[in-house]
Amino acid sequence: MNNESKSFWILSVVGVVFGYVSFLLNKSLQSSIIPLVLAIVVLYASATVLRKILKVNEKMKWFMSNGGWVYVFLWFVTWIIFYNL
């Protein structure tokens, strides 16, 4: 599996997991802005960790095109699904 695929799948799983975590934070804090800010921070932190794991010297644009947008989409969809239960 190449680095692009690894980045895509790891960020996809992190997006779903953090979507649920955002739901729990939203439920306990009664604020919608804190999970949004934390989702952005987690995306940046995930890219930093993936940079070291995959040993790539790419910029954030590479991570956004190789799973970052999917992370944002899955995070948002997961958060909305659990929020509406």
C-alpha positions in Angstrom: 0.0 0.0 0.0 1.4 3.4 -0.9 1.6 6.5 1.3 -1.4 8.1 -0.3 -3.7 5.2 0.5 -2.3 4.9 4.0 -2.9 8.6 4.7 -6.4 8.3 3.2 -7.5 5.3 5.4 -5.9 6.6 8.6 -7.5 10.0 8.2 -10.8 8.4 7.4 -10.8 6.4 10.6 -9.7 9.3 12.7 -12.5 11.4 11.2 -15.2 8.9 12.2 -13.7 8.4 15.7 -13.3 12.1 16.3 -16.9 12.8 15.0 -18.1 10.6 17.9 -15.7 12.4 20.3 -17.0 15.7 19.1 -20.6 14.6 19.8 -19.6 13.6 23.3 -17.8 17.0 23.8 -20.8 18.9 22.4 -23.2 17.0 24.7 -21.1 17.6 27.8 -20.0 21.2 27.1 -23.2 22.5 25.4 -21.1 24.3 22.9 -20.7 23.7 19.2 -17.6 25.8 18.5 -15.2 23.8 20.8 -15.6 20.5 18.8 -15.2 22.4 15.6 -11.9 23.9 16.7 -10.7 20.6 18.2 -11.5 18.9 14.9 -9.2 21.3 13.1 -6.5 20.8 15.7 -6.8 17.0 15.4 -6.5 17.2 11.6 -3.3 19.2 11.9 -2.0 16.9 14.6 -2.9 13.8 12.6 -1.0 15.3 9.6 2.0 15.9 11.8 2.0 12.3 13.2 1.5 10.9 9.7 4.4 12.9 8.4 6.6 11.1 10.9 5.0 7.6 10.5 5.0 7.6 6.7 8.3 9.5 6.5 7.1 12.0 4.0 8.1 15.7 3.7 4.9 17.0 2.2 3.0 20.1 3.1 -0.5 20.2 4.5 -1.9 20.5 1.0 -0.8 16.9 0.3 -2.5 15.6 3.4 -5.7 17.5 2.5 -5.8 16.0 -0.9 -4.9 12.5 0.4 -7.6 12.1 3.0 -8.0 15.5 4.7 -11.2 16.4 2.9 -12.6 12.9 3.6 -11.6 13.4 7.3 -13.6 16.7 7.4 -16.6 15.1 5.6 -16.7 11.9 7.8 -16.1 14.0 11.0 -19.1 16.2 10.1 -21.4 13.4 9.0 -20.6 11.3 12.1 -21.1 14.3 14.4 -24.4 15.1 12.8 -25.7 11.5 12.9 -24.9 11.1 16.6 -26.2 14.7 17.3 -29.6 13.8 15.8 -30.1 10.5 17.6 
